[in-house]
Amino acid sequence: MDNGYKDIMDNDGYVILKNALPQKMVDSYNTMIGNYFGLGKARGESRWKPDAFNNAALFELHKLFELKDFTEPLQSLTDNKLMYLHHGDIHLNFTAINLHDDCQERGTDTSNYSWQEDHPLNREPYRCYTIAMYLQDHDDDTGLSVMKGSHKLSYTGMTRENMHKLEIPITNLNTKMGDVVIFDCRLLHKGNKDGRGDRKAIYFRMGQKNIHSENHIIGAVTRQQQENNQPINAYKIHPEFQAVLEKNSILY
Ligand SMILES: O=C(O)CCC(=O)C(=O)O
C-alpha cells in the first residue's frame, strides 16, 4: 500500500490520514486523558505526560499499533522498517505556540552527522516522523499549523524572527477528530490556542530504522527522562509495550 504518501511527504513534509482512528477509540482516549489529568479540576490548564506509552495507566494507547489504517501508511513511508522512536506524550491544553521543529539532538554526537537535506554529513534518508492525533475537531484554526516544505530548509540555529521571515505561508491543518497527522520532524510547526479548555492530543514519534532514528531516540529519551525527573540511563521499555510492538512488526 502506498497511496502516494512518500511523494506527498517529500513535497509537503506532512501527510494527513483522514479518519484513521475509529470514533470508539477517539472517545475512549478522550476519556482516558481526561481521567489521567483530572479534567474536572484541570480544565483550561496545561498538562502533559512524557513517556506515556510506558505508563501502565495509559496502556490503552498500545491499541494504536494494532490499527492497520495507521501502521500501513507508516510502514510504506519507512520501507517496512518502521520503528518506535521512544517518544510519546499525551497533552491536555498543551500548546507549543511558537514555530519549531521536533528534531532531537540532545546528547547526540553531531560531529560527523547531519539531518539537514543535502548536507554532506546526511548519508541516509531522513524519515523521523511526529504523529499528532488531536481528539477533537479543529475546523476553526485551533489545531496544528505547519510551514509546508520547511523540512527541506537548513534552519538550524535560526532565530524565531528569521523563521517568520521565510515568506512561506503558514497552513492551518483544520483536522477532524479521528484524523492522524504524520509530519517530518524537521518541519516547522506550531500549535494554536483553543478556548474550550479541554484540548487533548496524543503526540509520538516513529521512523525508519537508520542513523537518524537512532540519534533521535537518544535525544527523545534524554528529554523525557529529564521531564519525568528520572536518570537518563534508567529508561526501559515496558515488556508489555515491547510485546505489542513485536506482534505488529514494529522495531524499537
Ligand atoms: O500545541 C500543539 O498542539 C503542538 C504541539 C507541538 O508542536 C509539540 O508538542 O511539539
The ligand as an SDF file (V2000), in Angstrom:
LIG
                    3D

 10  9  0  0  0  0  0  0  0  0999 V2000
    0.2610   22.8080   20.5290 O   0  0  0  0  0  0  0  0  0  0  0  0
    0.2640   21.8340   19.7960 C   0  0  0  0  0  0  0  0  0  0  0  0
   -0.7200   21.1640   19.6250 O   0  0  0  0  0  0  0  0  0  0  0  0
    1.5460   21.4690   19.1140 C   0  0  0  0  0  0  0  0  0  0  0  0
    2.4250   20.6350   19.9920 C   0  0  0  0  0  0  0  0  0  0  0  0
    3.7790   20.5060   19.4380 C   0  0  0  0  0  0  0  0  0  0  0  0
    4.1310   21.0950   18.4520 O   0  0  0  0  0  0  0  0  0  0  0  0
    4.7520   19.6570   20.0790 C   0  0  0  0  0  0  0  0  0  0  0  0
    4.4610   19.0260   21.1150 O   0  0  0  0  0  0  0  0  0  0  0  0
    5.8900   19.5900   19.5500 O   0  0  0  0  0  0  0  0  0  0  0  0
  1  2  2  0
  2  3  1  0
  2  4  1  0
  4  5  1  0
  5  6  1  0
  6  7  2  0
  6  8  1  0
  8  9  2  0
  8 10  1  0
M  END
$$$$
